[in-house]
Structures are given as structure tokens and as C-alpha cells.
Amino acid sequence: IKFQTVNKNLLDCLIQLDSVSFYASCVYGPSDWSSRCDLWERLSRIGVNRKEGWCVFGDFNDILHNGEKVGGTWRADESFEPFNQMIKAGKLEALPSHGDGFTWGGRRGNLWIQSRLDRCFGNRAWSQKFPCSNQLFMAKTRSDHRPVLIKLIEPQESYRGCFRFDRRLLDLEGIKDSVTDAWQVEVGSR
């Protein structure tokens, strides 16, 4: 791991795993709006120049639009611009996800509010390097945030699908004998 930026809101590093390398940025979005905008500006500058595989993850403490929040007062559309501009500048897309995406929940006064604050994004090079990467929103335990587990590959079960027979195989020499032989093998002998 080679650290590029280290501070209380951003840990940006280059990770080398055997022959595979990629960039990862761990984010903790400040609760103060103007400080958060400064962080989005810094990530935008990084993202514009980053052509290698890059994932950005953490507690962003921000949402992309009002649909990512349940409860409380709605925000003005302009308030989402800095976060959305950072995502656009870095050409980032949210990883496919599983589980309850409302990763934070808490009371503000008498209101129960839930928001999508924690997540993982990847750029196009990330998606090409890890095409099956995804994020799992886990159960809350001792925090008001759900942990997010980032998986670089799908488990083997997800590759299982329905069987499809390709009729073109029927014309190949020896295929019928191979299928017949395979069917005659006892299940216990495998």
C-alpha cells in the first residue's frame, strides 16, 4: 500500500496485490457542509486525472438526491450539486448493491430519519478490472451506520443460472458419445 493522501477525511492509496493494482479512497465526509464541499472538490481533482482502477468508499455524510432519504425536511436541489459534481468529475458509478441501502438511521428531534450515507463507487477502469465487484449493506450492530462490505468478486452461487442447450453442438463429431458417457457416470463417483 502506497499512501497518496492521509488526513482525517480522506485516505487515498495505491494498492498492489500480486500483479493487480488499483487506487482506493476511503472517505469520511465532514458534518459541516462547507468542509464537505472542500472534500468533494479535492476528490474531483483526483478523479479527473485518475485513469487507473479506482474505488471510493466510506461514510460520505451526503446524499445524491432527496430520494436517498426517508423522514425529515427535504433539501433544495442545489444542495446536492457539489456531491453529484464530484461523482461526475471522477466518472464514478455506484457498485451493484445488496441489502438495505439506507445505511444510517437516527432521530432528529421527534423524527426518525434514514439516509444513504455509506457506499462504494468505482470508475470505468475499476469496473473493467473487477466486473463482478459489489457492495453488501450489512446489519447494524453497535452503530447507527450499517457496515458496507465490498466484494471484488461474486460468490460462485451467483454464476449459477438456467441451463441453455446450444443446438450447434449436435453437429460436432463425438458430441453424442460424450454426452451419453457423461450421463452414465454415477453421481457418487464424482
JOQUIDA-V412376 format. One record per run of one state. SS is the DSSP state (hx for helix, st for strand, lp for the rest). FROM is the first residue (numbers start at 0). TO is the last residue. Records with the same first field share a line. If there is no record, write none. Layout:
BEGIN
SS: FROM-TO ; FROM-TO
END
This chain:
BEGIN
lp: 0-0 ; 6-8 ; 17-18 ; 28-31 ; 49-52 ; 59-64 ; 70-75 ; 89-91 ; 94-94 ; 98-102 ; 108-109 ; 115-116 ; 122-122 ; 129-132 ; 137-143 ; 145-146 ; 151-154 ; 159-165 ; 171-173 ; 184-185 ; 189-189
st: 1-5 ; 9-16 ; 19-27 ; 53-58 ; 68-69 ; 92-93 ; 95-97 ; 103-107 ; 110-114 ; 117-121 ; 133-136 ; 144-144 ; 147-150
hx: 32-48 ; 65-67 ; 76-88 ; 123-128 ; 155-158 ; 166-170 ; 174-183 ; 186-188
END
